[in-house]
Each structure stands twice: as C-alpha cells, then as structure tokens.
Amino acid sequence: MVKNSVILLLAFASAFLPRVLDAVGFPSVVNFAHFVFIPLAGIFTFLQIRSKIRVQMALELLTALLILLAIVIFSALLNKAGVVNVFLDYMLRAEWFIFLLAMISITPTEKSLRRLRFWFLSFAFINIFFAFVQKFILRWGEGQPAAGDFITGVFLGQGAGCDVSSGVSIIFAIYYFTSSKKSPLWIRIAVAVFAIIHLFIADAKSHLLVFLVALILVMLTKLKLTNKSITLFLKYLVLAILFLGGIHLASQTVAPSLLAFSREDQMQDGLDLKFSIFSIVTSHYQSPLNLLFGLGPGHTVGRLGGWILRDYASLLEPLGVTKFPASQEAWDAVWSTWIGPRSRLWSPFFGWAGIWGDWGLFGLAAFIYVMFVAWRRFCVDDACRVILMSVAVFGFIFTQMEEPGYVISVAAILGLRWQEVQLTKRSRDRQLQLIYNSNPQLELN
C-alpha cells in the first residue's frame, strides 16, 4: 500500500514542479494535474483518520470548505457560469486548504515526518538553486529593463513566477530558521541569506513590505492587557522597527526602487487604477443578489478570469467554460494607463477583489472563515501566523493567493509544523505515562 507521506509528496510536487515538466516536453495539461492529485490526497487521508480529536479538527475545516463550495455553486447558477468554471475557480482558491486537510489527517511516525520534512525542504532548495543558476550562470534577462522578472526558479514561463519563486524561498526560510533549533545557527542564517538574495535577484523586493505588514498584523493580535502579552508585543515592535529600518536602508543603497511606489504622483495613478475594479464589477450588477454572490466564478479579476481562460482557451473552451466582459474591461483599464503595465502593485487583478467580484460578499465572508479556521486550529506558532498572514496581505496586491506553488507551500509548512508539535506532545505523553506506570502514586498533568 502506498504510504500517506508518498501521496502527500506526489500531490505537493504536482503543484510545485509542473512548469519544469512542461518545459521539458510534457503536455500543457500537466499544469492542471494538481487539481486532481490534491483532492484525491485530501479524500484518501481524511478517510483514514482514527483520532477523535483529529476528526473534529478536520471536520471543522472540511465544513468551512463545503460552505464555501455551496456559495460558489449558487453564484455559478445565478450567473450561468460553466461547470468547469466552478471547479477551477474553487480549486484555485481552496485547494491549499484541501492540502492542509490532507496534511493534518495523517498520523506520521517520527521517521516518516522527518522524511516528509526533508523532501519539502529539498523542493524549496531546488527552487533557490534554479534561481541562482538562472541569474549567475545562464544570466537570464541580462540587459533587460526588468531582468528580475526572468528569475523564476522552478516556476518557469509563469507570468508571476518571479514573485511566486522568491515568496516560496522566504516562507521556507522563515520556517527553517524558527523550527530547526537543532541545526547550527550559521546554517539557519545562511538559508535566510540565500532566500533574501533570491528575493533581490528576482526583483521581488516588495515582498519585504508584505512580510513587514504581516508581522505588524500578527503583532496587533498580541495586544492584551497582561504583562506577558505586553512584553511579547514590545519584542515584535522592536523587530518591526528593525525590519522597517532595514527596508529604508536598502531603499537608499542596494535597492533604490524599493520605495518608488511611495511617490505621490505614482500613488494617485496607481490607486485610481486599482480601485477602478469596483466600478467595473458593480456596473455589471443586474440584481441585489450580485452584491451577495458576485458575477460568477471566473468572470472577473481572479487568476481564472484574468489569465487561465485566455491562455488555455483551446483546452478549456471545448469543455464549456464561460467568460464575462468584466475581465477584459479590467485589462483595458490596465493598458490604458502608463502605470498598469509597469507595476503589479497597482493592478486591479488582485486576490481579494477577485473573490469579491466572482463570489460576492457571501463568498468573501466564507473564504475569510476558512482562513480563520486555519489560523485558529493549525497555526501553532507566530512564524506560522506570519506566513499565513502573508497570503492575506498578498491578496491586496496581485493574485499570489491563487498561485498553487505559493499557497500550497504555505499549507505544507502549516501542516508540517502542526504535525511536529503534535508529535512532540505524543512523545511527552508517552514519557509521562511511563513515569506514571513506574510510580502510580504520581498525578499526570
């Protein structure tokens, strides 16, 4: 019988490496393989749960996902969207939670969990290795005005590959630095340095601001009137100030374009373009139900409506996908401005707008609830919370929260860290039980 850890690795690889497989000659349908492998992995592992506590936690996440699916289906019926639209749009935004469900459904031994961790980290290091080869050996994009956009790691030929690739490196570096307590400090620092170098050569320096905002938001959740909470808040405040100081120093030295967006003229034009999506979407409302359930899956500015339906038209149109004019109108708005083609920061194609546009306020609320369940149940430390919060922050910028390579990496880290904590608890409980068995007069706490 195939081991659960192998199934999870195959599912992860299907989302992490399809661009590499595509580049070496596999048919383009390989880019959709994760839409099959990840749900199957989720169902297979969920059906094998034996622990009552795990069943309860998994059911809470599964219930939230089913509520979200029901809203997406109703939105599709209301707006006459295709069945394929429903499947792809839902999976683009929810499959990483399904992968998280698969991750928390297994009960690994220490050996199998260590093996799973090794392979996840190996994928991350391969991504960094690809990026360094592209930059320093192949010299991709050299002499181009936006050379960093060519440094995509394993996410070859992908429009936002540079952002996804560097983002993956950063979150794995955060995980490795905070969780690998037994590794020498210099190795943990080296991994962090390589990830930061990757970020700079990929010209994704705005990620520094994303993770700073994520850190500040996590810091705000610590605001409680207790001595311990105040102390922790102050520690995070100092860290945030140092982080901000580093960003300012970088903008004055090695990365002068880092804070270019803060110019008043650019900000005004950028905000006008970004907020134009709200008037574009609402101009197509035909009833109050559109406010609640949107214009239909894949019909506005998510990754499906913005790119996939266009790039894979020959593959998807025979399957009955539907399109909607709001997507093209958003592209027209981008190309009608000087800033639209030059900066993803001000794009009207961004995650939260896509969810609201496609699924309405009810869909937006349901998606936030799914994220809340993941936050409350499976973020076992502040590193996990910062990583999960980064997805929410990216959702205000571009479509990174719909990029499988990034969000499924986030799910892998959350699930891996949760499993490590559970394994530590089980080990401690066994030790306490042994102590109690040898001396029954002791009380177990």
Secondary structure, 3 states (H helix, E strand, C coil): CCCHHHHHHHHHHHHHCHHHHHHCCCCHHHHHCHHHHHHHHHHHHHCCCCCHHHHHHHHHHHHHHHHHHHHHHHHHHHHCCCHHHHHHHHHHHHHHHHHHHHHHHCCCCHHHHHHHHHHHHHHHHHHHHHHHHHHHHCCCCCCCCCHHHHCCCCCCCCCCHHHHHHHHHHHHHHHHHHHCCCCCHHHHHHHHHHHHHHHHHCCCCHHHHHHHHHHHHHHHCCCCCCHHHHHHHHHHHHHHHHHHHHHHHHHHCCCCCCCHHHCHHHHHHHHHHHHHHHHHHHCCCCCHHHHHHCCCCCCCCCHHHHHHHHHCHHHHHHHCCCCCHHHHHHHHHHHCCCCCCCCCCCCCCCHHHHHHHHHHHHHHHHHHHHHHHHHHHHCCCHHHHHHHHHHHHHCCCCCHHHCHHHHHHHHHHHHHHHHHHHHHHHHHHHHHHHHHHHCCCCCCC
